[in-house]
Amino acid sequence: MTRKDTFRIVTRSSDGSLLIRDYPTSDPLLKSHCQVGTDDCSTDLALRGMPVFRGLIGPMPEGKNVVRYESPDVFEAMTKEWGAAKPRKRTRRSKKQIEEDRAAEAAAAEAELAAVN
Protein backbone atom coordinates (compact mmCIF):
# COMPACT_ATOMS: atom_id res chain seq x y z
CA MET A 1 0.00 0.00 0.00
CA THR A 2 1.54 3.28 -1.07
CA ARG A 3 1.57 6.27 1.20
CA LYS A 4 -0.40 9.29 0.01
CA ASP A 5 1.94 12.24 0.52
CA THR A 6 0.49 15.00 -1.68
CA PHE A 7 -2.76 16.76 -0.89
CA ARG A 8 -4.40 18.30 -3.99
CA ILE A 9 -7.21 20.85 -3.72
CA VAL A 10 -9.21 21.56 -6.89
CA THR A 11 -11.48 24.62 -6.92
CA ARG A 12 -12.84 26.99 -9.54
CA SER A 13 -11.53 30.54 -10.00
CA SER A 14 -13.73 33.57 -10.65
CA ASP A 15 -13.22 33.24 -14.43
CA GLY A 16 -14.36 29.59 -14.39
CA SER A 17 -10.98 27.91 -14.82
CA LEU A 18 -9.78 25.21 -12.46
CA LEU A 19 -7.41 26.14 -9.65
CA ILE A 20 -5.24 23.26 -8.52
CA ARG A 21 -3.03 23.54 -5.46
CA ASP A 22 -0.78 20.83 -4.10
CA TYR A 23 0.42 20.62 -0.51
CA PRO A 24 3.03 18.25 0.94
CA THR A 25 1.05 17.75 4.18
CA SER A 26 -2.47 18.30 5.46
CA ASP A 27 -1.35 21.08 7.85
CA PRO A 28 -2.17 24.02 5.50
CA LEU A 29 -5.62 22.50 4.92
CA LEU A 30 -6.23 22.21 8.64
CA LYS A 31 -5.51 25.95 8.93
CA SER A 32 -7.89 26.95 6.12
CA HIS A 33 -10.67 24.35 6.49
CA CYS A 34 -12.53 22.83 9.41
CA GLN A 35 -11.92 19.09 9.80
CA VAL A 36 -15.22 17.32 10.45
CA GLY A 37 -13.98 13.75 10.64
CA THR A 38 -11.76 11.09 9.13
CA ASP A 39 -12.38 8.76 6.23
CA ASP A 40 -13.13 5.26 7.49
CA CYS A 41 -14.87 3.59 4.57
CA SER A 42 -12.78 4.19 1.45
CA THR A 43 -12.06 1.15 -0.71
CA ASP A 44 -8.57 2.59 -1.21
CA LEU A 45 -6.98 1.57 2.08
CA ALA A 46 -4.36 4.32 1.82
CA LEU A 47 -7.17 6.89 2.18
CA ARG A 48 -8.52 5.49 5.43
CA GLY A 49 -7.79 7.85 8.28
CA MET A 50 -7.39 10.84 5.95
CA PRO A 51 -9.16 14.01 7.12
CA VAL A 52 -12.62 15.01 5.86
CA PHE A 53 -13.08 18.78 5.58
CA ARG A 54 -16.22 20.91 5.69
CA GLY A 55 -16.83 22.46 2.26
CA LEU A 56 -14.71 19.98 0.32
CA ILE A 57 -15.57 16.67 -1.32
CA GLY A 58 -12.98 14.01 -0.60
CA PRO A 59 -10.64 12.41 0.07
CA MET A 60 -10.40 10.60 -3.26
CA PRO A 61 -7.40 8.91 -4.87
CA GLU A 62 -5.60 10.47 -7.80
CA GLY A 63 -2.62 8.50 -8.95
CA LYS A 64 -0.37 6.58 -6.58
CA ASN A 65 0.47 9.19 -3.98
CA VAL A 66 -2.06 12.03 -4.36
CA VAL A 67 -5.13 12.64 -2.20
CA ARG A 68 -7.65 14.85 -3.99
CA TYR A 69 -10.27 17.16 -2.51
CA GLU A 70 -12.70 19.14 -4.67
CA SER A 71 -15.08 21.99 -4.07
CA PRO A 72 -18.74 20.97 -4.51
CA ASP A 73 -19.14 22.86 -7.82
CA VAL A 74 -16.02 21.25 -9.31
CA PHE A 75 -17.15 17.82 -8.09
CA GLU A 76 -20.58 18.31 -9.69
CA ALA A 77 -19.11 19.50 -13.01
CA MET A 78 -16.53 16.69 -13.17
CA THR A 79 -19.16 14.09 -12.33
CA LYS A 80 -21.46 15.38 -15.08
CA GLU A 81 -18.60 15.29 -17.61
CA TRP A 82 -17.68 11.77 -16.56
CA GLY A 83 -21.31 10.62 -16.79
CA ALA A 84 -21.85 12.24 -20.19
CA ALA A 85 -18.78 10.64 -21.76
CA LYS A 86 -19.87 8.13 -24.37
CA PRO A 87 -18.42 4.67 -23.93
CA ARG A 88 -16.56 3.29 -26.91
CA LYS A 89 -18.87 1.30 -29.12
CA ARG A 90 -17.91 -2.33 -29.29
CA THR A 91 -17.81 -3.80 -32.75
CA ARG A 92 -18.98 -7.32 -33.16
CA ARG A 93 -18.39 -9.70 -35.98
CA SER A 94 -21.41 -10.74 -37.98
CA LYS A 95 -22.36 -14.37 -38.41
CA LYS A 96 -21.11 -14.21 -42.00
CA GLN A 97 -17.69 -12.93 -40.89
CA ILE A 98 -17.40 -15.70 -38.30
CA GLU A 99 -18.22 -18.38 -40.91
CA GLU A 100 -15.70 -16.88 -43.37
CA ASP A 101 -12.99 -16.86 -40.69
CA ARG A 102 -13.70 -20.49 -39.78
CA ALA A 103 -13.59 -21.52 -43.45
CA ALA A 104 -10.26 -19.75 -43.92
CA GLU A 105 -8.83 -21.42 -40.80
CA ALA A 106 -10.03 -24.83 -42.01
CA ALA A 107 -8.50 -24.28 -45.46
CA ALA A 108 -5.20 -23.24 -43.91
CA ALA A 109 -5.21 -26.34 -41.67
CA GLU A 110 -5.92 -28.60 -44.66
CA ALA A 111 -3.13 -26.98 -46.68
CA GLU A 112 -0.70 -27.45 -43.79
CA LEU A 113 -1.73 -31.09 -43.38
CA ALA A 114 -1.32 -31.70 -47.14
CA ALA A 115 2.16 -30.13 -47.06
CA VAL A 116 3.23 -32.42 -44.20
CA ASN A 117 2.02 -35.59 -46.01
CYANA upper distance limits for C-alpha pairs under 8 A (distance plus 0.5 A):
  1 MET  CA     45 LEU  CA      7.95
  1 MET  CA     46 ALA  CA      6.90
  2 THR  CA     46 ALA  CA      7.15
  2 THR  CA     64 LYS  CA      7.21
  2 THR  CA     65 ASN  CA      7.18
  3 ARG  CA     46 ALA  CA      6.77
  3 ARG  CA     65 ASN  CA      6.54
  4 LYS  CA     46 ALA  CA      7.10
  4 LYS  CA     47 LEU  CA      8.00
  4 LYS  CA     64 LYS  CA      7.63
  4 LYS  CA     65 ASN  CA      4.59
  4 LYS  CA     66 VAL  CA      5.92
  4 LYS  CA     67 VAL  CA      6.70
  5 ASP  CA     24 PRO  CA      6.62
  5 ASP  CA     25 THR  CA      7.18
  5 ASP  CA     65 ASN  CA      6.12
  5 ASP  CA     66 VAL  CA      6.81
  5 ASP  CA     67 VAL  CA      8.08
  6 THR  CA     22 ASP  CA      6.93
  6 THR  CA     23 TYR  CA      6.24
  6 THR  CA     24 PRO  CA      5.38
  6 THR  CA     25 THR  CA      7.00
  6 THR  CA     65 ASN  CA      6.74
  6 THR  CA     66 VAL  CA      5.24
  6 THR  CA     67 VAL  CA      6.62
  7 PHE  CA     22 ASP  CA      6.05
  7 PHE  CA     23 TYR  CA      5.51
  7 PHE  CA     24 PRO  CA      6.75
  7 PHE  CA     25 THR  CA      6.92
  7 PHE  CA     26 SER  CA      7.03
  7 PHE  CA     66 VAL  CA      6.41
  7 PHE  CA     67 VAL  CA      5.43
  7 PHE  CA     68 ARG  CA      6.60
  7 PHE  CA     69 TYR  CA      8.19
  8 ARG  CA     20 ILE  CA      7.27
  8 ARG  CA     21 ARG  CA      6.12
  8 ARG  CA     22 ASP  CA      4.92
  8 ARG  CA     23 TYR  CA      6.88
  8 ARG  CA     66 VAL  CA      7.20
  8 ARG  CA     67 VAL  CA      6.47
  8 ARG  CA     68 ARG  CA      5.23
  8 ARG  CA     69 TYR  CA      6.65
  9 ILE  CA     19 LEU  CA      8.44
  9 ILE  CA     20 ILE  CA      6.21
  9 ILE  CA     21 ARG  CA      5.76
  9 ILE  CA     22 ASP  CA      6.94
  9 ILE  CA     68 ARG  CA      6.52
  9 ILE  CA     69 TYR  CA      5.45
  9 ILE  CA     70 GLU  CA      6.33
  9 ILE  CA     71 SER  CA      8.46
 10 VAL  CA     18 LEU  CA      7.18
 10 VAL  CA     19 LEU  CA      6.14
 10 VAL  CA     20 ILE  CA      5.12
 10 VAL  CA     21 ARG  CA      7.15
 10 VAL  CA     68 ARG  CA      7.98
 10 VAL  CA     69 TYR  CA      6.80
 10 VAL  CA     70 GLU  CA      5.29
 10 VAL  CA     71 SER  CA      7.03
 10 VAL  CA     74 VAL  CA      7.73
 11 THR  CA     18 LEU  CA      6.32
 11 THR  CA     19 LEU  CA      5.63
 11 THR  CA     20 ILE  CA      7.09
 11 THR  CA     70 GLU  CA      6.55
 11 THR  CA     71 SER  CA      5.79
 11 THR  CA     73 ASP  CA      8.42
 11 THR  CA     74 VAL  CA      6.64
 12 ARG  CA     16 GLY  CA      6.20
 12 ARG  CA     17 SER  CA      6.17
 12 ARG  CA     18 LEU  CA      5.09
 12 ARG  CA     19 LEU  CA      6.00
 12 ARG  CA     71 SER  CA      8.24
 12 ARG  CA     73 ASP  CA      8.23
 12 ARG  CA     74 VAL  CA      7.07
 13 SER  CA     17 SER  CA      6.02
 13 SER  CA     18 LEU  CA      6.63
 13 SER  CA     19 LEU  CA      6.54
 23 TYR  CA     28 PRO  CA      7.88
 26 SER  CA     30 LEU  CA      6.79
 27 ASP  CA     31 LYS  CA      7.00
 28 PRO  CA     32 SER  CA      6.96
 29 LEU  CA     33 HIS  CA      6.11
 30 LEU  CA     34 CYS  CA      6.87
 30 LEU  CA     35 GLN  CA      7.09
 33 HIS  CA     53 PHE  CA      6.64
 33 HIS  CA     54 ARG  CA      7.08
 33 HIS  CA     55 GLY  CA      8.21
 34 CYS  CA     53 PHE  CA      6.11
 34 CYS  CA     54 ARG  CA      6.09
 35 GLN  CA     51 PRO  CA      6.87
 35 GLN  CA     52 VAL  CA      6.21
 35 GLN  CA     53 PHE  CA      4.89
 35 GLN  CA     54 ARG  CA      6.72
 36 VAL  CA     51 PRO  CA      8.17
 36 VAL  CA     52 VAL  CA      6.26
 36 VAL  CA     53 PHE  CA      6.02
 36 VAL  CA     54 ARG  CA      6.55
 37 GLY  CA     51 PRO  CA      6.48
 37 GLY  CA     52 VAL  CA      5.62
 37 GLY  CA     53 PHE  CA      7.70
 38 THR  CA     48 ARG  CA      7.96
 38 THR  CA     49 GLY  CA      5.69
 38 THR  CA     50 MET  CA      5.91
 38 THR  CA     51 PRO  CA      4.89
 38 THR  CA     52 VAL  CA      5.67
 39 ASP  CA     47 LEU  CA      7.36
 39 ASP  CA     48 ARG  CA      5.62
 39 ASP  CA     49 GLY  CA      5.60
 39 ASP  CA     50 MET  CA      5.92
 39 ASP  CA     51 PRO  CA      6.72
 39 ASP  CA     52 VAL  CA      6.77
 39 ASP  CA     59 PRO  CA      7.87
 40 ASP  CA     48 ARG  CA      5.55
 40 ASP  CA     49 GLY  CA      6.49
 41 CYS  CA     48 ARG  CA      7.18
 42 SER  CA     47 LEU  CA      6.77
 42 SER  CA     48 ARG  CA      6.47
 44 ASP  CA     48 ARG  CA      7.74
 44 ASP  CA     61 PRO  CA      7.89
 47 LEU  CA     59 PRO  CA      7.36
 47 LEU  CA     60 MET  CA      7.84
 47 LEU  CA     61 PRO  CA      7.84
 47 LEU  CA     67 VAL  CA      8.02
 50 MET  CA     59 PRO  CA      7.40
 51 PRO  CA     59 PRO  CA      7.88
 52 VAL  CA     56 LEU  CA      8.24
 52 VAL  CA     57 ILE  CA      8.44
 52 VAL  CA     58 GLY  CA      7.05
 52 VAL  CA     59 PRO  CA      7.15
 53 PHE  CA     57 ILE  CA      8.13
 53 PHE  CA     58 GLY  CA      8.31
 55 GLY  CA     71 SER  CA      7.08
 55 GLY  CA     72 PRO  CA      7.69
 56 LEU  CA     69 TYR  CA      6.47
 56 LEU  CA     70 GLU  CA      5.94
 56 LEU  CA     71 SER  CA      5.34
 56 LEU  CA     72 PRO  CA      6.86
 57 ILE  CA     69 TYR  CA      5.96
 57 ILE  CA     70 GLU  CA      5.57
 57 ILE  CA     71 SER  CA      6.52
 57 ILE  CA     72 PRO  CA      6.72
 57 ILE  CA     75 PHE  CA      7.55
 58 GLY  CA     68 ARG  CA      6.88
 58 GLY  CA     69 TYR  CA      5.07
 58 GLY  CA     70 GLU  CA      7.06
 59 PRO  CA     67 VAL  CA      6.47
 59 PRO  CA     68 ARG  CA      6.11
 59 PRO  CA     69 TYR  CA      5.92
 60 MET  CA     67 VAL  CA      6.25
 60 MET  CA     68 ARG  CA      5.62
 60 MET  CA     69 TYR  CA      7.10
 61 PRO  CA     65 ASN  CA      8.43
 61 PRO  CA     66 VAL  CA      6.71
 61 PRO  CA     67 VAL  CA      5.63
 61 PRO  CA     68 ARG  CA      6.52
 62 GLU  CA     66 VAL  CA      5.68
 62 GLU  CA     67 VAL  CA      6.53
 62 GLU  CA     68 ARG  CA      6.66
 70 GLU  CA     74 VAL  CA      6.58
 70 GLU  CA     75 PHE  CA      6.27
 71 SER  CA     75 PHE  CA      6.65
 72 PRO  CA     76 GLU  CA      6.61
 73 ASP  CA     77 ALA  CA      6.68
 74 VAL  CA     78 MET  CA      6.49
 75 PHE  CA     79 THR  CA      6.50
 76 GLU  CA     80 LYS  CA      6.70
 77 ALA  CA     81 GLU  CA      6.76
 78 MET  CA     82 TRP  CA      6.59
 79 THR  CA     83 GLY  CA      6.54
 80 LYS  CA     84 ALA  CA      6.51
 81 GLU  CA     85 ALA  CA      6.73
 93 ARG  CA     97 GLN  CA      6.42
 93 ARG  CA     98 ILE  CA      7.01
 94 SER  CA     98 ILE  CA      6.89
 95 LYS  CA     99 GLU  CA      6.78
 96 LYS  CA    100 GLU  CA      6.69
 97 GLN  CA    101 ASP  CA      6.63
 98 ILE  CA    102 ARG  CA      6.72
 99 GLU  CA    103 ALA  CA      6.64
100 GLU  CA    104 ALA  CA      6.67
101 ASP  CA    105 GLU  CA      6.68
102 ARG  CA    106 ALA  CA      6.61
103 ALA  CA    107 ALA  CA      6.63
104 ALA  CA    108 ALA  CA      6.65
105 GLU  CA    109 ALA  CA      6.66
106 ALA  CA    110 GLU  CA      6.67
107 ALA  CA    111 ALA  CA      6.63
108 ALA  CA    112 GLU  CA      6.67
109 ALA  CA    113 LEU  CA      6.63
110 GLU  CA    114 ALA  CA      6.58
111 ALA  CA    115 ALA  CA      6.67
112 GLU  CA    116 VAL  CA      6.84
113 LEU  CA    117 ASN  CA      6.92
